[in-house]
Amino acid sequence: MTIEEGLANVRKRIANAARECGRDPAEITLIAVTKTHPPEMMNEAIRLGVTDIGENKPQEVRDKFDKVLPVRWHLIGHLQTNKIKYIIDRCAMIHSVDSIKLMDEIDRLAVLHNKDIDILIQVNISGELSKSGIAPEELESLLEHAGALSKTHVKGLMTIAPKAEFGDPAIHFQNMKKLFDSVKSRKFENVEMRELSMGMSGDFEAAVKCGATMVRVGSAIFGARNYGQPSA
Ligand SMILES: *Cc1c(COP(=O)(O)O)cnc(C)c1O
């Protein structure tokens, strides 16, 4: 499978899933997840029309950024406060915010760099132990805290569903959509519930059918990742 074929296939499947539930495919942003892949592969995808890319490691964003054509960068993996400096000027959105401490530290750097940045709050909707993200009960306190930030803006929610062998991911996506809609109907300062980031190679069609506005797809576009090789 070439990148061109992988991309065309994923786009078609997103469009079909959207139409099946009466959604406009244009409402869904495809984030091509390029972790472990070299800049040349990323540039090929960008030449084929990819507008948004996702990386899970801040160091990889830092190391690849200058070798990649202009594109919107998303940090989708766990972020430690001491690594924010690698991405603050490079990423348009951070999907993996899971604490008030992290919100404050992102905002401190955003102010320092005079750069506005969008964030999503990562929710562990399934309660699975191994997954990062906050419990749904904690969401309100983080959204309340958004009002105290100046250059960091909450734009929605993100989740990672457990692998299909742990049950139908659609159940978790439906629960996320319910949570998203319930928050959307309320008013929090500096919070706009616009993006619902969910769905990966194994489950993005289910996520689209449950209301995802962003899907994060890697291996279905680029093939399997080789973690044994240096990443950049
Ligand atoms: C790697 C990764 C993805 C993409 O995974 P694939 O299964 O290759 O599509 C999506 N989201 C996050 C947070 C990831 O780390």
The ligand as a MOL file (V3000), in Angstrom:
LIG
                    3D

  0  0  0     0  0            999 V3000
M  V30 BEGIN CTAB
M  V30 COUNTS 15 15 0 0 0
M  V30 BEGIN ATOM
M  V30 1 C -0.5470 6.6360 17.4630 0
M  V30 2 C -1.7900 7.3690 17.8520 0
M  V30 3 C -2.8980 7.4260 16.9820 0
M  V30 4 C -2.9420 6.7300 15.6400 0
M  V30 5 O -2.8720 5.3430 15.7760 0
M  V30 6 P -3.1560 4.3400 14.5590 0
M  V30 7 O -3.7440 3.1480 15.1990 0
M  V30 8 O -1.8570 4.1030 13.9030 0
M  V30 9 O -4.1090 5.0250 13.6450 0
M  V30 10 C -4.0060 8.1510 17.3920 0
M  V30 11 N -4.0460 8.7850 18.5760 0
M  V30 12 C -3.0070 8.7520 19.4430 0
M  V30 13 C -3.1200 9.4700 20.7370 0
M  V30 14 C -1.8590 8.0450 19.1010 0
M  V30 15 O -0.8190 8.0200 19.9620 0
M  V30 END ATOM
M  V30 BEGIN BOND
M  V30 1 1 1 2
M  V30 2 1 2 3
M  V30 3 2 2 14
M  V30 4 1 3 4
M  V30 5 2 3 10
M  V30 6 1 4 5
M  V30 7 1 5 6
M  V30 8 2 6 7
M  V30 9 1 6 8
M  V30 10 1 6 9
M  V30 11 1 10 11
M  V30 12 2 11 12
M  V30 13 1 12 13
M  V30 14 1 12 14
M  V30 15 1 14 15
M  V30 END BOND
M  V30 END CTAB
M  END
